[in-house]
Amino acid sequence: MNEHTLKGEWNQMKGSVKQKWAELTDDDLTHIEGSRDKLVGRVQERYGHAKEDAEREVDDWRVENKY
């Protein structure tokens, strides 16, 4: 899935994102706007993960949820 598709389906994905990363706020979700890089950055920031770990976690979540 490309970045454009991720952004297009962002409103439907927000619930799944909140389930996976409950510490993300509604403001975080608004800021992310479906951007993989912004999601990685917020996961890294909120959970204190290294960038590589946050990227792996986001990518695994995308594969699991077919996003």
All heavy atoms as TSV, in Angstrom:
chain	resi	resn	atom	element	x	y	z
A	1	MET	N	N	0.851	-1.183	0.000
A	1	MET	CA	C	0.000	0.000	0.000
A	1	MET	C	C	0.887	1.233	0.000
A	1	MET	O	O	1.851	1.311	0.729
A	1	MET	CB	C	-0.896	-0.007	1.231
A	1	MET	CG	C	-1.704	1.251	1.382
A	1	MET	SD	S	-2.950	1.132	2.645
A	1	MET	CE	C	-3.997	-0.080	1.911
A	2	ASN	N	N	0.521	2.174	-0.810
A	2	ASN	CA	C	1.330	3.387	-0.887
A	2	ASN	C	C	0.833	4.449	0.091
A	2	ASN	O	O	-0.210	4.313	0.721
A	2	ASN	CB	C	1.371	3.918	-2.321
A	2	ASN	CG	C	0.006	4.329	-2.827
A	2	ASN	OD1	O	-0.824	4.812	-2.076
A	2	ASN	ND2	N	-0.222	4.150	-4.107
A	3	GLU	N	N	1.616	5.517	0.195
A	3	GLU	CA	C	1.307	6.592	1.143
A	3	GLU	C	C	-0.028	7.253	0.830
A	3	GLU	O	O	-0.787	7.606	1.715
A	3	GLU	CB	C	2.435	7.630	1.096
A	3	GLU	CG	C	2.456	8.549	2.270
A	3	GLU	CD	C	2.967	7.881	3.531
A	3	GLU	OE1	O	3.568	6.816	3.467
A	3	GLU	OE2	O	2.735	8.460	4.600
A	4	HIS	N	N	-0.353	7.393	-0.458
A	4	HIS	CA	C	-1.612	8.029	-0.858
A	4	HIS	C	C	-2.810	7.214	-0.371
A	4	HIS	O	O	-3.780	7.769	0.147
A	4	HIS	CB	C	-1.649	8.191	-2.381
A	4	HIS	CG	C	-2.912	8.818	-2.877
A	4	HIS	ND1	N	-3.197	10.150	-2.691
A	4	HIS	CD2	C	-3.975	8.288	-3.522
A	4	HIS	CE1	C	-4.379	10.417	-3.209
A	4	HIS	NE2	N	-4.868	9.311	-3.729
A	5	THR	N	N	-2.735	5.899	-0.515
A	5	THR	CA	C	-3.832	5.037	-0.074
A	5	THR	C	C	-3.980	5.093	1.437
A	5	THR	O	O	-5.087	5.133	1.967
A	5	THR	CB	C	-3.592	3.583	-0.530
A	5	THR	OG1	O	-3.376	3.584	-1.934
A	5	THR	CG2	C	-4.771	2.705	-0.199
A	6	LEU	N	N	-2.855	5.112	2.147
A	6	LEU	CA	C	-2.886	5.195	3.607
A	6	LEU	C	C	-3.601	6.468	4.042
A	6	LEU	O	O	-4.461	6.440	4.911
A	6	LEU	CB	C	-1.456	5.161	4.159
A	6	LEU	CG	C	-1.293	5.113	5.674
A	6	LEU	CD1	C	-1.924	3.859	6.242
A	6	LEU	CD2	C	0.174	5.169	6.040
A	7	LYS	N	N	-3.286	7.588	3.396
A	7	LYS	CA	C	-3.941	8.846	3.746
A	7	LYS	C	C	-5.425	8.810	3.410
A	7	LYS	O	O	-6.241	9.331	4.148
A	7	LYS	CB	C	-3.261	10.011	3.022
A	7	LYS	CG	C	-1.924	10.365	3.597
A	7	LYS	CD	C	-1.339	11.590	2.941
A	7	LYS	CE	C	-0.016	11.940	3.610
A	7	LYS	NZ	N	0.523	13.190	3.125
A	8	GLY	N	N	-5.782	8.175	2.303
A	8	GLY	CA	C	-7.171	8.111	1.881
A	8	GLY	C	C	-8.043	7.320	2.836
A	8	GLY	O	O	-9.233	7.576	2.961
A	9	GLU	N	N	-7.476	6.352	3.507
A	9	GLU	CA	C	-8.233	5.492	4.419
A	9	GLU	C	C	-7.997	5.849	5.883
A	9	GLU	O	O	-8.387	5.103	6.775
A	9	GLU	CB	C	-7.855	4.033	4.171
A	9	GLU	CG	C	-8.239	3.561	2.787
A	9	GLU	CD	C	-7.883	2.106	2.558
A	9	GLU	OE1	O	-7.390	1.446	3.483
A	9	GLU	OE2	O	-8.103	1.632	1.441
A	10	TRP	N	N	-7.356	6.973	6.122
A	10	TRP	CA	C	-6.945	7.326	7.476
A	10	TRP	C	C	-8.107	7.384	8.456
A	10	TRP	O	O	-8.006	6.891	9.580
A	10	TRP	CB	C	-6.184	8.640	7.466
A	10	TRP	CG	C	-5.673	9.029	8.827
A	10	TRP	CD1	C	-5.981	10.148	9.517
A	10	TRP	CD2	C	-4.782	8.281	9.660
A	10	TRP	NE1	N	-5.333	10.155	10.724
A	10	TRP	CE2	C	-4.590	9.017	10.839
A	10	TRP	CE3	C	-4.138	7.055	9.532
A	10	TRP	CZ2	C	-3.775	8.571	11.867
A	10	TRP	CZ3	C	-3.322	6.617	10.564
A	10	TRP	CH2	C	-3.150	7.366	11.704
A	11	ASN	N	N	-9.227	7.980	8.079
A	11	ASN	CA	C	-10.361	8.096	9.007
A	11	ASN	C	C	-10.850	6.732	9.451
A	11	ASN	O	O	-11.240	6.555	10.606
A	11	ASN	CB	C	-11.498	8.888	8.376
A	11	ASN	CG	C	-11.210	10.373	8.347
A	11	ASN	OD1	O	-10.450	10.875	9.163
A	11	ASN	ND2	N	-11.791	11.069	7.397
A	12	GLN	N	N	-10.826	5.747	8.553
A	12	GLN	CA	C	-11.261	4.401	8.916
A	12	GLN	C	C	-10.219	3.690	9.764
A	12	GLN	O	O	-10.546	2.811	10.556
A	12	GLN	CB	C	-11.532	3.590	7.648
A	12	GLN	CG	C	-12.656	4.164	6.821
A	12	GLN	CD	C	-12.527	3.833	5.347
A	12	GLN	OE1	O	-11.498	3.370	4.901
A	12	GLN	NE2	N	-13.573	4.102	4.593
A	13	MET	N	N	-8.968	4.069	9.632
A	13	MET	CA	C	-7.886	3.398	10.339
A	13	MET	C	C	-7.669	3.931	11.752
A	13	MET	O	O	-7.053	3.251	12.575
A	13	MET	CB	C	-6.585	3.569	9.551
A	13	MET	CG	C	-6.617	2.890	8.204
A	13	MET	SD	S	-5.282	3.390	7.098
A	13	MET	CE	C	-3.880	3.462	8.137
A	14	LYS	N	N	-8.158	5.103	12.048
A	14	LYS	CA	C	-7.882	5.735	13.341
A	14	LYS	C	C	-8.252	4.853	14.527
A	14	LYS	O	O	-7.514	4.796	15.510
A	14	LYS	CB	C	-8.623	7.067	13.465
A	14	LYS	CG	C	-8.008	8.183	12.668
A	14	LYS	CD	C	-8.806	9.461	12.882
A	14	LYS	CE	C	-8.305	10.593	12.045
A	14	LYS	NZ	N	-9.109	11.811	12.239
A	15	GLY	N	N	-9.370	4.160	14.443
A	15	GLY	CA	C	-9.784	3.290	15.546
A	15	GLY	C	C	-8.787	2.187	15.800
A	15	GLY	O	O	-8.440	1.893	16.951
A	16	SER	N	N	-8.284	1.600	14.748
A	16	SER	CA	C	-7.288	0.543	14.871
A	16	SER	C	C	-5.977	1.091	15.429
A	16	SER	O	O	-5.318	0.436	16.246
A	16	SER	CB	C	-7.049	-0.107	13.505
A	16	SER	OG	O	-6.066	-1.101	13.583
A	17	VAL	N	N	-5.622	2.290	15.027
A	17	VAL	CA	C	-4.412	2.932	15.534
A	17	VAL	C	C	-4.546	3.171	17.038
A	17	VAL	O	O	-3.626	2.899	17.814
A	17	VAL	CB	C	-4.127	4.258	14.793
A	17	VAL	CG1	C	-3.013	5.042	15.462
A	17	VAL	CG2	C	-3.777	3.989	13.341
A	18	LYS	N	N	-5.706	3.661	17.459
A	18	LYS	CA	C	-5.936	3.918	18.890
A	18	LYS	C	C	-5.902	2.632	19.711
A	18	LYS	O	O	-5.458	2.633	20.855
A	18	LYS	CB	C	-7.275	4.634	19.104
A	18	LYS	CG	C	-7.268	6.093	18.709
A	18	LYS	CD	C	-6.492	6.955	19.665
A	18	LYS	CE	C	-7.339	7.301	20.878
A	18	LYS	NZ	N	-6.686	8.255	21.757
A	19	GLN	N	N	-6.374	1.527	19.135
A	19	GLN	CA	C	-6.315	0.247	19.844
A	19	GLN	C	C	-4.879	-0.211	20.007
A	19	GLN	O	O	-4.495	-0.710	21.058
A	19	GLN	CB	C	-7.107	-0.816	19.099
A	19	GLN	CG	C	-8.593	-0.689	19.261
A	19	GLN	CD	C	-9.338	-1.801	18.543
A	19	GLN	OE1	O	-8.929	-2.271	17.488
A	19	GLN	NE2	N	-10.444	-2.219	19.132
A	20	LYS	N	N	-4.080	-0.047	18.972
A	20	LYS	CA	C	-2.685	-0.502	18.997
A	20	LYS	C	C	-1.822	0.398	19.870
A	20	LYS	O	O	-0.997	-0.067	20.635
A	20	LYS	CB	C	-2.149	-0.548	17.558
A	20	LYS	CG	C	-0.699	-0.895	17.434
A	20	LYS	CD	C	-0.449	-2.354	17.692
A	20	LYS	CE	C	1.012	-2.688	17.439
A	20	LYS	NZ	N	1.340	-4.039	17.834
A	21	TRP	N	N	-2.005	1.715	19.726
A	21	TRP	CA	C	-1.187	2.689	20.454
A	21	TRP	C	C	-2.104	3.629	21.228
A	21	TRP	O	O	-2.367	4.762	20.817
A	21	TRP	CB	C	-0.316	3.476	19.474
A	21	TRP	CG	C	0.655	2.609	18.742
A	21	TRP	CD1	C	1.787	2.040	19.246
A	21	TRP	CD2	C	0.598	2.202	17.372
A	21	TRP	NE1	N	2.420	1.314	18.279
A	21	TRP	CE2	C	1.713	1.386	17.117
A	21	TRP	CE3	C	-0.301	2.445	16.333
A	21	TRP	CZ2	C	1.962	0.820	15.875
A	21	TRP	CZ3	C	-0.057	1.878	15.095
A	21	TRP	CH2	C	1.064	1.077	14.879
A	22	ALA	N	N	-2.576	3.173	22.360
A	22	ALA	CA	C	-3.560	3.918	23.150
A	22	ALA	C	C	-3.022	5.247	23.676
A	22	ALA	O	O	-3.800	6.140	24.002
A	22	ALA	CB	C	-4.052	3.059	24.309
A	23	GLU	N	N	-1.719	5.393	23.763
A	23	GLU	CA	C	-1.149	6.640	24.276
A	23	GLU	C	C	-1.165	7.773	23.251
A	23	GLU	O	O	-0.891	8.912	23.590
A	23	GLU	CB	C	0.278	6.408	24.777
A	23	GLU	CG	C	0.314	5.555	26.028
A	23	GLU	CD	C	1.710	5.418	26.604
A	23	GLU	OE1	O	2.556	6.300	26.361
A	23	GLU	OE2	O	1.950	4.423	27.293
A	24	LEU	N	N	-1.497	7.471	22.005
A	24	LEU	CA	C	-1.616	8.529	21.000
A	24	LEU	C	C	-2.911	9.301	21.236
A	24	LEU	O	O	-3.962	8.711	21.459
A	24	LEU	CB	C	-1.615	7.949	19.587
A	24	LEU	CG	C	-0.327	7.272	19.120
A	24	LEU	CD1	C	-0.487	6.751	17.710
A	24	LEU	CD2	C	0.858	8.213	19.208
A	25	THR	N	N	-2.822	10.597	21.192
A	25	THR	CA	C	-3.989	11.449	21.440
A	25	THR	C	C	-4.726	11.732	20.135
A	25	THR	O	O	-4.216	11.477	19.043
A	25	THR	CB	C	-3.542	12.789	22.051
A	25	THR	OG1	O	-2.771	13.503	21.068
A	25	THR	CG2	C	-2.723	12.589	23.316
A	26	ASP	N	N	-5.915	12.290	20.262
A	26	ASP	CA	C	-6.664	12.705	19.073
A	26	ASP	C	C	-5.886	13.764	18.294
A	26	ASP	O	O	-5.921	13.787	17.065
A	26	ASP	CB	C	-8.046	13.232	19.455
A	26	ASP	CG	C	-8.973	12.114	19.930
A	26	ASP	OD1	O	-8.732	10.945	19.561
A	26	ASP	OD2	O	-9.930	12.415	20.660
A	27	ASP	N	N	-5.181	14.641	19.011
A	27	ASP	CA	C	-4.345	15.643	18.332
A	27	ASP	C	C	-3.227	14.957	17.546
A	27	ASP	O	O	-2.887	15.392	16.450
A	27	ASP	CB	C	-3.745	16.623	19.338
A	27	ASP	CG	C	-4.755	17.621	19.864
A	27	ASP	OD1	O	-5.828	17.782	19.235
A	27	ASP	OD2	O	-4.482	18.239	20.909
A	28	ASP	N	N	-2.653	13.897	18.126
A	28	ASP	CA	C	-1.628	13.136	17.405
A	28	ASP	C	C	-2.207	12.578	16.111
A	28	ASP	O	O	-1.587	12.671	15.044
A	28	ASP	CB	C	-1.105	11.957	18.244
A	28	ASP	CG	C	-0.248	12.390	19.411
A	28	ASP	OD1	O	0.370	13.475	19.355
A	28	ASP	OD2	O	-0.188	11.627	20.401
A	29	LEU	N	N	-3.393	11.993	16.200
A	29	LEU	CA	C	-4.017	11.386	15.023
A	29	LEU	C	C	-4.324	12.428	13.961
A	29	LEU	O	O	-4.158	12.173	12.764
A	29	LEU	CB	C	-5.286	10.631	15.418
A	29	LEU	CG	C	-5.078	9.445	16.367
A	29	LEU	CD1	C	-6.406	8.808	16.715
A	29	LEU	CD2	C	-4.135	8.425	15.765
A	30	THR	N	N	-4.737	13.618	14.385
A	30	THR	CA	C	-4.995	14.697	13.449
A	30	THR	C	C	-3.690	15.122	12.774
A	30	THR	O	O	-3.647	15.330	11.562
A	30	THR	CB	C	-5.639	15.898	14.164
A	30	THR	OG1	O	-6.886	15.469	14.731
A	30	THR	CG2	C	-5.888	17.052	13.211
A	31	HIS	N	N	-2.636	15.208	13.554
A	31	HIS	CA	C	-1.322	15.594	13.017
A	31	HIS	C	C	-0.788	14.553	12.035
A	31	HIS	O	O	-0.204	14.905	11.003
A	31	HIS	CB	C	-0.333	15.784	14.166
A	31	HIS	CG	C	1.085	15.967	13.715
A	31	HIS	ND1	N	1.556	17.152	13.229
A	31	HIS	CD2	C	2.124	15.096	13.666
A	31	HIS	CE1	C	2.835	17.002	12.890
A	31	HIS	NE2	N	3.198	15.771	13.148
A	32	ILE	N	N	-0.985	13.296	12.315
A	32	ILE	CA	C	-0.441	12.205	11.498
A	32	ILE	C	C	-1.052	12.209	10.098
A	32	ILE	O	O	-0.348	11.983	9.115
A	32	ILE	CB	C	-0.658	10.845	12.197
A	32	ILE	CG1	C	0.212	10.772	13.452
A	32	ILE	CG2	C	-0.352	9.689	11.268
A	32	ILE	CD1	C	-0.163	9.646	14.405
A	33	GLU	N	N	-2.350	12.442	9.994
A	33	GLU	CA	C	-3.060	12.545	8.712
A	33	GLU	C	C	-2.783	11.375	7.771
A	33	GLU	O	O	-2.751	11.539	6.563
A	33	GLU	CB	C	-2.668	13.842	7.991
A	33	GLU	CG	C	-3.003	15.097	8.726
A	33	GLU	CD	C	-2.491	16.328	7.996
A	33	GLU	OE1	O	-1.336	16.314	7.502
A	33	GLU	OE2	O	-3.248	17.290	7.918
A	34	GLY	N	N	-2.518	10.205	8.305
A	34	GLY	CA	C	-2.292	9.042	7.459
A	34	GLY	C	C	-0.869	8.886	6.971
A	34	GLY	O	O	-0.572	7.982	6.198
A	35	SER	N	N	0.035	9.732	7.428
A	35	SER	CA	C	1.431	9.648	6.997
A	35	SER	C	C	2.166	8.586	7.819
A	35	SER	O	O	2.206	8.654	9.048
A	35	SER	CB	C	2.125	11.001	7.190
A	35	SER	OG	O	3.515	10.859	7.068
A	36	ARG	N	N	2.759	7.615	7.140
A	36	ARG	CA	C	3.510	6.567	7.818
A	36	ARG	C	C	4.647	7.182	8.634
A	36	ARG	O	O	4.863	6.816	9.786
A	36	ARG	CB	C	4.078	5.572	6.808
A	36	ARG	CG	C	4.946	4.507	7.449
A	36	ARG	CD	C	5.819	3.799	6.410
A	36	ARG	NE	N	6.758	2.908	7.031
A	36	ARG	CZ	C	7.970	3.278	7.457
A	36	ARG	NH1	N	8.356	4.523	7.337
A	36	ARG	NH2	N	8.785	2.396	8.007
A	37	ASP	N	N	5.370	8.129	8.039
A	37	ASP	CA	C	6.509	8.730	8.727
A	37	ASP	C	C	6.078	9.482	9.983
A	37	ASP	O	O	6.748	9.413	11.017
A	37	ASP	CB	C	7.274	9.669	7.793
A	37	ASP	CG	C	8.001	8.920	6.686
A	37	ASP	OD1	O	8.238	7.702	6.834
A	37	ASP	OD2	O	8.330	9.547	5.666
A	38	LYS	N	N	4.964	10.192	9.892
A	38	LYS	CA	C	4.464	10.915	11.070
A	38	LYS	C	C	3.989	9.941	12.141
A	38	LYS	O	O	4.192	10.175	13.334
A	38	LYS	CB	C	3.336	11.873	10.682
A	38	LYS	CG	C	3.814	13.065	9.885
A	38	LYS	CD	C	2.651	13.971	9.530
A	38	LYS	CE	C	3.095	15.158	8.694
A	38	LYS	NZ	N	1.960	16.026	8.336
A	39	LEU	N	N	3.360	8.840	11.732
A	39	LEU	CA	C	2.931	7.824	12.694
A	39	LEU	C	C	4.140	7.216	13.383
A	39	LEU	O	O	4.157	7.075	14.612
A	39	LEU	CB	C	2.097	6.742	12.003
A	39	LEU	CG	C	1.631	5.568	12.866
A	39	LEU	CD1	C	0.820	6.044	14.069
A	39	LEU	CD2	C	0.820	4.588	12.026
A	40	VAL	N	N	5.165	6.893	12.613
A	40	VAL	CA	C	6.401	6.349	13.195
A	40	VAL	C	C	6.976	7.338	14.205
A	40	VAL	O	O	7.354	6.964	15.319
A	40	VAL	CB	C	7.436	6.025	12.093
A	40	VAL	CG1	C	8.803	5.751	12.699
A	40	VAL	CG2	C	6.983	4.831	11.263
A	41	GLY	N	N	7.004	8.611	13.838
A	41	GLY	CA	C	7.546	9.640	14.729
A	41	GLY	C	C	6.771	9.757	16.027
A	41	GLY	O	O	7.364	9.871	17.110
A	42	ARG	N	N	5.455	9.716	15.941
A	42	ARG	CA	C	4.640	9.822	17.152
A	42	ARG	C	C	4.757	8.578	18.029
A	42	ARG	O	O	4.794	8.684	19.257
A	42	ARG	CB	C	3.173	10.087	16.804
A	42	ARG	CG	C	2.933	11.459	16.221
A	42	ARG	CD	C	3.264	12.564	17.228
A	42	ARG	NE	N	3.300	13.857	16.581
A	42	ARG	CZ	C	2.640	14.924	17.009
A	42	ARG	NH1	N	1.900	14.858	18.083
A	42	ARG	NH2	N	2.746	16.052	16.351
A	43	VAL	N	N	4.811	7.405	17.418
A	43	VAL	CA	C	5.005	6.170	18.199
A	43	VAL	C	C	6.365	6.234	18.893
A	43	VAL	O	O	6.482	5.912	20.079
A	43	VAL	CB	C	4.889	4.916	17.295
A	43	VAL	CG1	C	5.363	3.666	18.022
A	43	VAL	CG2	C	3.448	4.741	16.817
A	44	GLN	N	N	7.361	6.680	18.180
A	44	GLN	CA	C	8.701	6.811	18.741
A	44	GLN	C	C	8.694	7.785	19.919
A	44	GLN	O	O	9.250	7.501	20.986
A	44	GLN	CB	C	9.638	7.311	17.641
A	44	GLN	CG	C	11.085	7.395	18.019
A	44	GLN	CD	C	11.947	7.883	16.858
A	44	GLN	OE1	O	11.448	8.159	15.763
A	44	GLN	NE2	N	13.228	8.001	17.088
A	45	GLU	N	N	8.027	8.903	19.749
A	45	GLU	CA	C	7.972	9.945	20.773
A	45	GLU	C	C	7.201	9.492	22.012
A	45	GLU	O	O	7.656	9.641	23.144
A	45	GLU	CB	C	7.315	11.178	20.163
A	45	GLU	CG	C	7.168	12.353	21.076
A	45	GLU	CD	C	6.454	13.512	20.378
A	45	GLU	OE1	O	6.788	13.812	19.216
A	45	GLU	OE2	O	5.544	14.083	21.006
A	46	ARG	N	N	6.004	8.943	21.808
A	46	ARG	CA	C	5.140	8.578	22.934
A	46	ARG	C	C	5.620	7.354	23.705
A	46	ARG	O	O	5.391	7.240	24.899
A	46	ARG	CB	C	3.713	8.314	22.445
A	46	ARG	CG	C	3.020	9.511	21.871
A	46	ARG	CD	C	2.531	10.432	22.961
A	46	ARG	NE	N	1.781	11.528	22.363
A	46	ARG	CZ	C	1.978	12.795	22.683
A	46	ARG	NH1	N	2.860	13.111	23.590
A	46	ARG	NH2	N	1.288	13.735	22.094
A	47	TYR	N	N	6.259	6.421	23.004
A	47	TYR	CA	C	6.637	5.161	23.643
A	47	TYR	C	C	8.137	5.034	23.881
A	47	TYR	O	O	8.586	4.048	24.457
A	47	TYR	CB	C	6.135	3.972	22.805
A	47	TYR	CG	C	4.634	3.843	22.843
A	47	TYR	CD1	C	3.842	4.517	21.921
A	47	TYR	CD2	C	4.003	3.079	23.816
A	47	TYR	CE1	C	2.460	4.425	21.956
A	47	TYR	CE2	C	2.631	2.974	23.864
A	47	TYR	CZ	C	1.861	3.653	22.932
A	47	TYR	OH	O	0.491	3.559	22.974
A	48	GLY	N	N	8.913	6.012	23.439
A	48	GLY	CA	C	10.351	5.994	23.664
A	48	GLY	C	C	11.087	4.917	22.879
A	48	GLY	O	O	12.165	4.489	23.281
A	49	HIS	N	N	10.508	4.490	21.755
A	49	HIS	CA	C	11.149	3.473	20.924
A	49	HIS	C	C	12.237	4.107	20.056
A	49	HIS	O	O	12.138	5.272	19.681
A	49	HIS	CB	C	10.136	2.811	19.976
A	49	HIS	CG	C	9.066	2.031	20.644
A	49	HIS	ND1	N	9.244	1.348	21.822
A	49	HIS	CD2	C	7.784	1.799	20.295
A	49	HIS	CE1	C	8.121	0.743	22.163
A	49	HIS	NE2	N	7.207	1.011	21.248
A	50	ALA	N	N	13.234	3.299	19.706
A	50	ALA	CA	C	14.199	3.713	18.687
A	50	ALA	C	C	13.452	3.817	17.360
A	50	ALA	O	O	12.426	3.153	17.166
A	50	ALA	CB	C	15.322	2.690	18.583
A	51	LYS	N	N	13.969	4.617	16.445
A	51	LYS	CA	C	13.298	4.817	15.169
A	51	LYS	C	C	13.070	3.491	14.439
A	51	LYS	O	O	11.984	3.248	13.913
A	51	LYS	CB	C	14.106	5.766	14.276
A	51	LYS	CG	C	13.428	6.055	12.961
A	51	LYS	CD	C	14.192	7.049	12.131
A	51	LYS	CE	C	13.431	7.311	10.840
A	51	LYS	NZ	N	14.140	8.236	9.963
A	52	GLU	N	N	14.072	2.624	14.422
A	52	GLU	CA	C	13.958	1.346	13.732
A	52	GLU	C	C	12.862	0.481	14.349
A	52	GLU	O	O	12.114	-0.196	13.642
A	52	GLU	CB	C	15.291	0.590	13.749
A	52	GLU	CG	C	16.407	1.284	12.994
A	52	GLU	CD	C	17.041	2.438	13.786
A	52	GLU	OE1	O	16.905	2.484	15.033
A	52	GLU	OE2	O	17.664	3.305	13.140
A	53	ASP	N	N	12.769	0.500	15.675
A	53	ASP	CA	C	11.735	-0.281	16.361
A	53	ASP	C	C	10.348	0.265	16.056
A	53	ASP	O	O	9.404	-0.501	15.840
A	53	ASP	CB	C	11.978	-0.290	17.872
A	53	ASP	CG	C	13.243	-1.045	18.251
A	53	ASP	OD1	O	13.686	-1.907	17.465
A	53	ASP	OD2	O	13.784	-0.771	19.334
A	54	ALA	N	N	10.217	1.584	16.064
A	54	ALA	CA	C	8.924	2.204	15.751
A	54	ALA	C	C	8.527	1.901	14.311
A	54	ALA	O	O	7.356	1.591	14.041
A	54	ALA	CB	C	8.987	3.712	15.992
A	55	GLU	N	N	9.483	1.965	13.386
A	55	GLU	CA	C	9.183	1.647	11.984
A	55	GLU	C	C	8.724	0.202	11.843
A	55	GLU	O	O	7.762	-0.085	11.147
A	55	GLU	CB	C	10.415	1.882	11.104
A	55	GLU	CG	C	10.721	3.334	10.893
A	55	GLU	CD	C	12.004	3.558	10.114
A	55	GLU	OE1	O	12.912	2.680	10.135
A	55	GLU	OE2	O	12.108	4.618	9.477
A	56	ARG	N	N	9.415	-0.707	12.512
A	56	ARG	CA	C	9.054	-2.122	12.442
A	56	ARG	C	C	7.656	-2.346	13.019
A	56	ARG	O	O	6.842	-3.076	12.447
A	56	ARG	CB	C	10.086	-2.966	13.197
A	56	ARG	CG	C	9.920	-4.449	13.015
A	56	ARG	CD	C	11.033	-5.268	13.669
A	56	ARG	NE	N	12.364	-4.699	13.495
A	56	ARG	CZ	C	13.083	-4.131	14.462
A	56	ARG	NH1	N	12.616	-4.070	15.686
A	56	ARG	NH2	N	14.276	-3.630	14.236
A	57	GLU	N	N	7.366	-1.701	14.138
A	57	GLU	CA	C	6.060	-1.850	14.776
A	57	GLU	C	C	4.934	-1.329	13.872
A	57	GLU	O	O	3.906	-1.984	13.714
A	57	GLU	CB	C	6.061	-1.107	16.118
A	57	GLU	CG	C	4.896	-1.443	16.999
A	57	GLU	CD	C	5.049	-0.861	18.393
A	57	GLU	OE1	O	6.184	-0.724	18.884
A	57	GLU	OE2	O	4.002	-0.544	18.982
A	58	VAL	N	N	5.141	-0.166	13.263
A	58	VAL	CA	C	4.142	0.409	12.364
A	58	VAL	C	C	3.969	-0.481	11.133
A	58	VAL	O	O	2.842	-0.762	10.714
A	58	VAL	CB	C	4.515	1.857	11.966
A	58	VAL	CG1	C	3.657	2.353	10.805
A	58	VAL	CG2	C	4.374	2.788	13.170
A	59	ASP	N	N	5.076	-0.927	10.565
A	59	ASP	CA	C	4.989	-1.765	9.373
A	59	ASP	C	C	4.321	-3.104	9.678
A	59	ASP	O	O	3.517	-3.597	8.883
A	59	ASP	CB	C	6.374	-1.984	8.759
A	59	ASP	CG	C	6.926	-0.710	8.124
A	59	ASP	OD1	O	6.124	0.214	7.833
A	59	ASP	OD2	O	8.152	-0.644	7.917
A	60	ASP	N	N	4.622	-3.692	10.838
A	60	ASP	CA	C	3.956	-4.941	11.243
A	60	ASP	C	C	2.463	-4.717	11.405
A	60	ASP	O	O	1.645	-5.539	10.983
A	60	ASP	CB	C	4.547	-5.480	12.549
A	60	ASP	CG	C	5.946	-6.050	12.376
A	60	ASP	OD1	O	6.393	-6.234	11.222
A	60	ASP	OD2	O	6.602	-6.301	13.410
A	61	TRP	N	N	2.084	-3.584	12.016
A	61	TRP	CA	C	0.673	-3.256	12.193
A	61	TRP	C	C	-0.020	-3.106	10.840
A	61	TRP	O	O	-1.129	-3.601	10.644
A	61	TRP	CB	C	0.552	-1.961	13.009
A	61	TRP	CG	C	-0.832	-1.392	13.025
A	61	TRP	CD1	C	-1.875	-1.774	13.810
A	61	TRP	CD2	C	-1.324	-0.334	12.190
A	61	TRP	NE1	N	-2.980	-1.019	13.509
A	61	TRP	CE2	C	-2.673	-0.131	12.528
A	61	TRP	CE3	C	-0.749	0.449	11.195
A	61	TRP	CZ2	C	-3.448	0.832	11.897
A	61	TRP	CZ3	C	-1.524	1.404	10.576
A	61	TRP	CH2	C	-2.854	1.588	10.929
A	62	ARG	N	N	0.662	-2.455	9.892
A	62	ARG	CA	C	0.076	-2.272	8.557
A	62	ARG	C	C	-0.139	-3.615	7.865
A	62	ARG	O	O	-1.164	-3.817	7.225
A	62	ARG	CB	C	0.960	-1.369	7.703
A	62	ARG	CG	C	0.901	0.088	8.162
A	62	ARG	CD	C	1.802	0.967	7.360
A	62	ARG	NE	N	1.355	1.046	5.977
A	62	ARG	CZ	C	1.999	1.697	5.018
A	62	ARG	NH1	N	3.124	2.328	5.307
A	62	ARG	NH2	N	1.544	1.731	3.797
A	63	VAL	N	N	0.817	-4.536	8.001
A	63	VAL	CA	C	0.692	-5.857	7.382
A	63	VAL	C	C	-0.460	-6.631	8.038
A	63	VAL	O	O	-1.299	-7.218	7.361
A	63	VAL	CB	C	2.020	-6.640	7.491
A	63	VAL	CG1	C	1.815	-8.099	7.124
A	63	VAL	CG2	C	3.073	-6.008	6.604
A	64	GLU	N	N	-0.509	-6.611	9.363
A	64	GLU	CA	C	-1.568	-7.318	10.097
A	64	GLU	C	C	-2.950	-6.826	9.708
A	64	GLU	O	O	-3.905	-7.606	9.649
A	64	GLU	CB	C	-1.380	-7.144	11.605
A	64	GLU	CG	C	-0.204	-7.878	12.185
A	64	GLU	CD	C	0.078	-7.465	13.627
A	64	GLU	OE1	O	-0.788	-6.791	14.257
A	64	GLU	OE2	O	1.152	-7.814	14.132
A	65	ASN	N	N	-3.070	-5.543	9.482
A	65	ASN	CA	C	-4.368	-4.929	9.191
A	65	ASN	C	C	-4.601	-4.673	7.713
A	65	ASN	O	O	-5.608	-4.077	7.334
A	65	ASN	CB	C	-4.521	-3.620	9.982
A	65	ASN	CG	C	-4.621	-3.876	11.451
A	65	ASN	OD1	O	-5.686	-4.227	11.944
A	65	ASN	ND2	N	-3.515	-3.756	12.163
A	66	LYS	N	N	-3.640	-5.108	6.887
A	66	LYS	CA	C	-3.738	-4.968	5.427
A	66	LYS	C	C	-3.920	-3.518	4.987
A	66	LYS	O	O	-4.727	-3.202	4.135
A	66	LYS	CB	C	-4.869	-5.855	4.883
A	66	LYS	CG	C	-4.626	-7.321	5.124
A	66	LYS	CD	C	-5.790	-8.162	4.653
A	66	LYS	CE	C	-5.546	-9.629	4.830
A	66	LYS	NZ	N	-5.454	-10.109	6.177
A	67	TYR	N	N	-3.151	-2.627	5.622
A	67	TYR	CA	C	-3.166	-1.200	5.246
A	67	TYR	C	C	-1.943	-0.897	4.420
A	67	TYR	O	O	-0.872	-1.282	4.669
A	67	TYR	CB	C	-3.177	-0.304	6.476
A	67	TYR	CG	C	-4.456	-0.346	7.262
A	67	TYR	CD1	C	-4.432	-0.535	8.622
A	67	TYR	CD2	C	-5.680	-0.188	6.634
A	67	TYR	CE1	C	-5.615	-0.565	9.360
A	67	TYR	CE2	C	-6.865	-0.216	7.371
A	67	TYR	CZ	C	-6.822	-0.411	8.732
A	67	TYR	OH	O	-7.977	-0.444	9.461
